[in-house]
Every structure is written in structure tokens, then in C-alpha cells.
Amino acid sequence: MGRRGVHCIVRPGRAVSLPVPNRPSGYSSRKEPRLSDPNCLFCRIVRGEIPATIVYQDDQLVAFRDINPQAPTHILIIPHEHVATLNELVPSQGKLMGHMHLLAQALARAEGIAESGWRVVINCGADAGQSVFHVHMHVLGGRSFGWPPG
């Protein structure tokens, strides 16, 4: 199977085609979340019940702009299936996490922040700052970040 492009809106009024790597074996083609929480904010975004500024979507992931951005570019990447925290991941979901990282890279390039630098953040649990208990990745860029973070 060759590479394919997925069209999405990255900035209002500007469509971009992002390359999507070949899917490793083990990926399904399901359109609906296998595991879903009816009360989860992110599950509701996946199901289209809550509006979001979606910049990318495929059969495994949705990426959208954060409603309270902490940087000029602040995009959240979430899996369709509901997993509350990284502590609940199972080995078979490792490929999905890899797909999230590759998407973060593609979005950083599309947003024009890849060369200057960008940050990926995944919080696990309340003490780490996780406020929505559905695994998600923050892609942040467009400004300088300090260390340590927080």
C-alpha cells in the first residue's frame, strides 16, 4: 500500500494535504469508537455531538484546536476509542500512540512550526494536569518554551 494524502483544514480558508504513512497491520478500519464513554467530552467530539475546529480526522484519530490555547499553535490529538489515561493503555494500542506522534509531526510541519521548535505534551492523571480523562496529546508551538515546564 502506498502513501495517501488526507485533506484537512489547518488554517481557516486554507486546505492542506498531509501525507499519511502506511497503516501497520493491526489497524482496523472502524469508523465509530470501539470503547466510548457517553459523558466524555472528547468522545462526544469524536461522535460529532460537540463542535470543534477539526484540523485532521481519520479512522483512528481526530485533531482539533484547543479552545484555551497556551501557544499560538495548540492542537489536541485524540484517539477515537476512549482510554482514560496512559496508565490504561495496553500493548496493542502502541501502534495507535505511534500514529499520534507521526500526526503531531505532520501537523507541526503544516503549521509552520517544525523548524523553529514545538512541544508534545501528554498529561497522565490529575496531579500531572490532565483535565479531560481521555488520552490526548497537546501539540504546542509558535513561541519559546521554558524548562522545566511547570
VMD Tcl script that draws the C-alpha trace (Angstrom):
set ca {
  {0.00 0.00 0.00}
  {1.39 3.43 -0.94}
  {1.17 6.73 0.83}
  {-2.03 8.69 0.60}
  {-2.99 12.22 1.43}
  {-5.76 13.31 3.73}
  {-7.18 16.75 3.11}
  {-7.92 18.86 6.11}
  {-8.24 22.49 7.09}
  {-5.20 23.69 9.02}
  {-5.91 27.41 8.93}
  {-9.29 28.93 8.11}
  {-9.70 29.00 4.36}
  {-6.53 27.02 3.61}
  {-6.72 23.31 2.79}
  {-3.59 21.21 3.15}
  {-2.92 17.63 2.14}
  {-0.99 15.77 4.82}
  {0.83 12.56 3.94}
  {-0.40 9.62 5.99}
  {2.06 6.77 6.47}
  {1.09 3.23 5.55}
  {-1.02 1.67 8.25}
  {0.80 -1.07 10.13}
  {-1.01 -4.37 10.36}
  {-3.36 -4.44 13.30}
  {-5.15 -1.18 12.48}
  {-8.84 -1.53 11.95}
  {-10.98 0.50 9.59}
  {-13.83 1.07 12.03}
  {-15.46 4.48 11.88}
  {-17.01 4.55 15.37}
  {-15.13 4.30 18.66}
  {-14.90 0.75 19.93}
  {-14.90 1.94 23.51}
  {-16.82 5.11 24.21}
  {-17.87 6.98 27.32}
  {-21.21 8.78 26.82}
  {-20.17 11.51 29.29}
  {-16.63 12.07 27.98}
  {-16.15 15.47 26.31}
  {-13.63 14.09 23.79}
  {-15.78 11.04 22.95}
  {-18.60 13.48 22.21}
  {-16.31 15.46 19.87}
  {-15.37 12.20 18.08}
  {-19.08 11.41 17.66}
  {-19.78 14.92 16.33}
  {-22.05 15.86 19.24}
  {-19.91 18.84 20.28}
  {-18.42 21.26 17.75}
  {-14.66 21.59 17.44}
  {-12.29 23.23 14.99}
  {-11.07 19.97 13.47}
  {-7.79 20.18 11.55}
  {-7.40 16.44 10.85}
  {-9.50 13.31 11.09}
  {-9.05 9.70 10.03}
  {-10.46 6.36 11.15}
  {-8.30 6.34 14.31}
  {-7.65 9.95 15.34}
  {-9.15 13.42 15.48}
  {-7.05 16.59 15.84}
  {-8.59 19.94 16.71}
  {-7.60 23.36 18.02}
  {-7.65 23.81 21.79}
  {-10.40 26.19 22.95}
  {-8.00 27.68 25.53}
  {-4.69 27.78 23.64}
  {-1.46 28.04 25.60}
  {0.59 28.91 22.50}
  {-0.09 30.37 19.03}
  {-0.38 26.78 17.80}
  {-2.17 24.48 20.26}
  {-3.74 21.38 18.75}
  {-5.12 18.36 20.59}
  {-4.83 14.88 19.07}
  {-7.23 12.28 20.44}
  {-7.93 8.66 19.57}
  {-11.46 7.67 18.61}
  {-11.51 4.97 21.25}
  {-11.85 6.00 24.87}
  {-8.85 5.33 27.09}
  {-8.90 7.48 30.21}
  {-5.15 7.75 30.92}
  {-1.81 6.43 29.71}
  {-1.95 4.05 32.68}
  {-4.78 2.18 30.94}
  {-3.03 1.65 27.60}
  {-2.43 -1.94 26.54}
  {0.38 -3.17 24.25}
  {-1.95 -3.49 21.26}
  {-2.52 0.29 21.41}
  {1.18 1.03 20.90}
  {0.74 1.46 17.15}
  {-2.03 3.97 17.78}
  {0.30 6.01 20.00}
  {2.93 5.93 17.26}
  {0.33 7.17 14.79}
  {-0.44 10.07 17.18}
  {3.25 11.06 17.22}
  {3.56 10.90 13.42}
  {0.44 13.02 13.09}
  {1.92 15.55 15.54}
  {4.98 15.77 13.29}
  {2.84 16.29 10.17}
  {0.74 18.96 11.89}
  {3.87 20.79 13.11}
  {5.10 20.92 9.53}
  {1.71 22.06 8.22}
  {1.51 24.77 10.90}
  {4.99 26.04 10.05}
  {6.47 25.34 13.50}
  {8.59 22.27 12.71}
  {11.82 24.16 12.09}
  {11.62 26.65 14.96}
  {10.60 24.04 17.54}
  {7.46 22.61 19.05}
  {6.41 20.60 22.07}
  {4.32 17.48 22.60}
  {2.66 17.05 26.00}
  {0.65 14.11 27.32}
  {-0.54 14.54 30.90}
  {-1.38 11.42 32.90}
  {-3.61 11.94 35.92}
  {-4.88 14.93 37.85}
  {-1.55 15.76 39.51}
  {0.06 16.00 36.05}
  {-2.63 18.42 34.89}
  {-4.90 16.06 32.97}
  {-8.33 17.70 33.00}
  {-10.15 15.54 30.42}
  {-9.80 11.85 31.15}
  {-9.45 10.62 27.57}
  {-5.85 10.14 26.39}
  {-4.82 13.15 24.34}
  {-1.69 14.80 23.05}
  {-1.07 18.54 23.01}
  {0.95 19.91 20.08}
  {2.24 23.35 21.04}
  {4.40 25.80 19.11}
  {4.83 29.27 17.74}
  {6.61 30.65 20.82}
  {9.58 29.82 23.05}
  {9.02 27.41 25.92}
  {10.91 27.31 29.19}
  {12.27 24.34 31.11}
  {11.26 22.90 33.46}
  {7.67 23.06 32.25}
  {5.52 23.98 35.19}
}
mol new
graphics top color blue
foreach p $ca { graphics top sphere $p radius 0.5 }
foreach p [lrange $ca 0 end-1] q [lrange $ca 1 end] { graphics top cylinder $p $q radius 0.2 }
display resetview
